């Protein structure tokens, strides 16, 4: 399926982006991460913006909660861990596989129907155990299999075809597209294909922040509220053992967090204060640190997640540096404090 031509705001030049993070090693700045970042307050008003927050970005797995929302509003009977794994990027542990299989069973399908690629589990202990046992890589261990199973269930309950559920013009994907535009407040102007093979609809960093704000503030009885509740109540299924998204939601009461490939993340506090960003070099190593620092500056208690607010740079197995807030973001946060 060919990508459509770009008809939206072109990608910003690096010069228009902000230094969000710097990496030090033995007293020297070794690397710098540039990008765009937006924080909004519970009313949706902008608290800070850096870089090019309205340029179109590919949100990758950060918008899985919105894809899960679309499956739910399309009629997929998802709840609890099933809804959380539909909105997550699981690490392929056995419990994750059990939940994905339960979704497929209710769709009357097996894992051969999954359109995601064959992959290894991201959880290292699980991967090593499977290697020792001689178990091959599989589609169901791939981190996006929960989303794919949810899409198949939505198709099944509607009588939609399942063999082509990843076609951009499929009724389900058109519903995902409309849901994305509605919740982010940003019209979709670029279609792409994600790493898992699913259609990926472009949005903006600002749109991601507004979407996460909307999810945490949604009435608990509404589909959006159900997605947010499932993720917060069952964070293990959004990521896995030791996963940063899971740990953040476990340690910051009421928070909602979902990162994606290529340096994208959205995080919202319980009151609706939200932050999102895109790191232009694609590295995600600073995103959680930065999101927590921004939320803390605007009064969110992130003390429970203190272990996530710093990342040591190692040399010979011991800390010799750190990932710290970059100069542009530091200056903006200093002014806001």
Number of C-alpha atoms within 10 A of each C-alpha: 10 7 11 10 10 13 9 14 13 10 13 18 10 14 10 13 20 22 22 26 25 18 21 18 17 13 10 9 14 11 11 17 24 24 25 28 29 28 28 23 21 19 13 16 11 17 16 16 21 20 25 22 22 19 17 24 24 23 27 23 26 25 27 24 29 27 26 30 28 26 29 23 17 19 15 24 16 22 15 16 20 28 31 31 36 35 31 33 27 31 28 30 21 12 14 25 18 13 19 26 20 16 26 23 14 16 20 12 18 16 17 11 16 24 22 26 18 16 17 23 23 19 19 13 11 17 20 13 11 15 13 9 9 9 11 11 16 17 22 28 27 22 28 29 30 35 30 29 31 28 30 30 28 26 23 19 14 14 9 16 13 20 12 11 23 23 16 21 13 16 17 25 22 15 16 25 23 15 18 26 19 15 20 23 16 19 18 19 16 19 20 20 18 16 14 22 16 20 23 24 26 23 26 27 30 28 27 31 28 31 29 31 30 23 26 28 20 18 13 14 9 11 18 24 17 23 27 28 23 22 31 25 16 20 26 25 30 31 29 23 14 12 17 17 25 24 20 27 26 19 16 20 15 20 25 28 30 28 26 21 17 17 23 30 30 32 32 33 27 18 15 25 30 34 32 34 32 30 24 21 13 15 14 19 14 22 24 27 21 26 23 25 21 27 21 16 14 17 10 18 14 20 13 14 19 13 12 19 17 18 17 15 16 13 11 6 7 9 13 14 19 18 23 22 23 18 15 17 24 17 11 14 17 10 8 12 9
